[in-house]
Amino acid sequence: MKRIIYHIIIPTVMLVAFFVVALMPVEVLGCFMRGLIALLISFVSGLGALGAAIIGAKGRVRGDKNAIWWVTSTLILVIPVIAMIIMA
């Protein structure tokens, strides 16, 4: 259960936060502030994805069978970065 929380639920919170901000009406936060918040969430998510990818790659080299959890985290955390590139 602990792995599901750390590797699935927490990265999903970042994903949901990004899409909530990105799909929020402009009148709520304004265009500039909404864009900055979405950029910040995307940047933090990208850094997290990079860190998770490095840890997962090290685990795969060492033969750790739990490294797939880090790969899953990477795939979830990379979605806001890809969405930001598509939206920009």
The 8 nearest C-alpha neighbors of each residue, nearest first, counted from 0:
[[1, 3, 2, 4, 5, 6, 7, 8],
 [0, 2, 4, 3, 5, 6, 7, 8],
 [3, 1, 5, 4, 0, 6, 68, 7],
 [2, 4, 7, 0, 6, 1, 5, 8],
 [3, 5, 8, 1, 2, 7, 6, 9],
 [6, 4, 2, 3, 9, 7, 1, 8],
 [5, 7, 72, 3, 2, 4, 68, 8],
 [6, 8, 3, 10, 4, 9, 5, 11],
 [7, 9, 4, 11, 10, 12, 6, 5],
 [8, 10, 12, 11, 5, 7, 4, 6],
 [11, 9, 13, 12, 8, 7, 76, 75],
 [10, 12, 14, 8, 13, 9, 15, 7],
 [11, 13, 15, 9, 10, 14, 16, 8],
 [14, 12, 16, 10, 11, 15, 17, 44],
 [13, 15, 11, 17, 12, 16, 79, 10],
 [14, 16, 12, 18, 17, 13, 19, 11],
 [17, 15, 13, 19, 14, 18, 12, 20],
 [18, 16, 14, 20, 15, 19, 37, 21],
 [17, 19, 21, 15, 20, 16, 22, 14],
 [20, 18, 16, 22, 17, 21, 23, 15],
 [21, 19, 23, 17, 18, 22, 37, 16],
 [22, 20, 18, 19, 23, 17, 37, 33],
 [21, 23, 19, 20, 18, 24, 17, 25],
 [22, 24, 20, 21, 19, 25, 27, 33],
 [25, 23, 26, 27, 22, 28, 29, 21],
 [24, 26, 29, 30, 27, 28, 23, 33],
 [25, 27, 24, 29, 28, 30, 23, 33],
 [28, 26, 25, 24, 29, 23, 33, 30],
 [29, 27, 33, 26, 32, 25, 30, 24],
 [28, 30, 25, 26, 32, 31, 27, 33],
 [29, 31, 33, 25, 32, 34, 28, 26],
 [32, 30, 34, 33, 29, 35, 28, 36],
 [33, 31, 35, 34, 29, 30, 28, 36],
 [32, 34, 36, 30, 35, 31, 28, 29],
 [35, 33, 37, 31, 32, 36, 38, 30],
 [34, 36, 38, 32, 37, 33, 39, 31],
 [35, 37, 39, 33, 38, 34, 32, 40],
 [38, 36, 34, 40, 35, 39, 17, 41],
 [39, 37, 35, 41, 36, 40, 42, 34],
 [40, 38, 36, 42, 41, 37, 35, 43],
 [41, 39, 37, 43, 42, 38, 44, 17],
 [40, 42, 44, 38, 80, 79, 39, 43],
 [41, 43, 45, 39, 44, 40, 38, 46],
 [44, 42, 46, 40, 45, 41, 39, 47],
 [43, 45, 47, 41, 76, 42, 46, 40],
 [46, 44, 48, 42, 47, 43, 77, 41],
 [45, 47, 49, 43, 48, 44, 50, 42],
 [48, 46, 44, 50, 45, 49, 51, 43],
 [49, 47, 73, 45, 51, 76, 46, 50],
 [48, 50, 46, 52, 47, 51, 45, 53],
 [51, 49, 47, 53, 52, 48, 46, 54],
 [50, 52, 48, 54, 69, 53, 49, 73],
 [53, 51, 55, 49, 50, 54, 73, 56],
 [52, 54, 56, 50, 55, 51, 57, 49],
 [53, 55, 51, 57, 56, 52, 58, 50],
 [56, 54, 69, 66, 52, 58, 53, 57],
 [57, 55, 59, 53, 58, 54, 52, 60],
 [58, 56, 54, 60, 55, 59, 53, 61],
 [57, 59, 63, 55, 61, 66, 56, 60],
 [58, 60, 62, 56, 61, 57, 63, 66],
 [61, 59, 57, 62, 58, 56, 63, 55],
 [62, 60, 58, 59, 63, 57, 56, 64],
 [61, 63, 59, 60, 58, 64, 66, 57],
 [64, 62, 58, 65, 61, 66, 59, 60],
 [63, 65, 66, 62, 67, 59, 58, 68],
 [66, 64, 67, 63, 68, 58, 69, 59],
 [67, 65, 55, 58, 68, 69, 64, 63],
 [66, 68, 70, 69, 65, 71, 64, 55],
 [69, 67, 71, 66, 70, 65, 6, 72],
 [70, 68, 55, 72, 71, 66, 67, 51],
 [69, 71, 67, 73, 72, 68, 55, 52],
 [70, 72, 68, 74, 69, 73, 67, 75],
 [73, 71, 69, 6, 75, 70, 74, 76],
 [72, 74, 48, 70, 76, 71, 75, 51],
 [73, 75, 71, 77, 72, 76, 70, 78],
 [74, 76, 72, 73, 77, 78, 10, 71],
 [77, 75, 73, 48, 44, 78, 74, 10],
 [76, 78, 80, 74, 75, 79, 48, 45],
 [77, 79, 81, 80, 76, 75, 82, 74],
 [80, 78, 82, 41, 81, 77, 83, 14],
 [81, 79, 83, 41, 77, 82, 78, 45],
 [80, 82, 84, 78, 83, 79, 85, 77],
 [81, 83, 79, 85, 84, 80, 86, 78],
 [84, 82, 86, 80, 81, 85, 87, 79],
 [85, 83, 81, 87, 82, 86, 80, 79],
 [84, 86, 82, 83, 87, 81, 80, 79],
 [87, 85, 83, 84, 82, 81, 21, 80],
 [86, 84, 85, 83, 82, 34, 81, 38]]
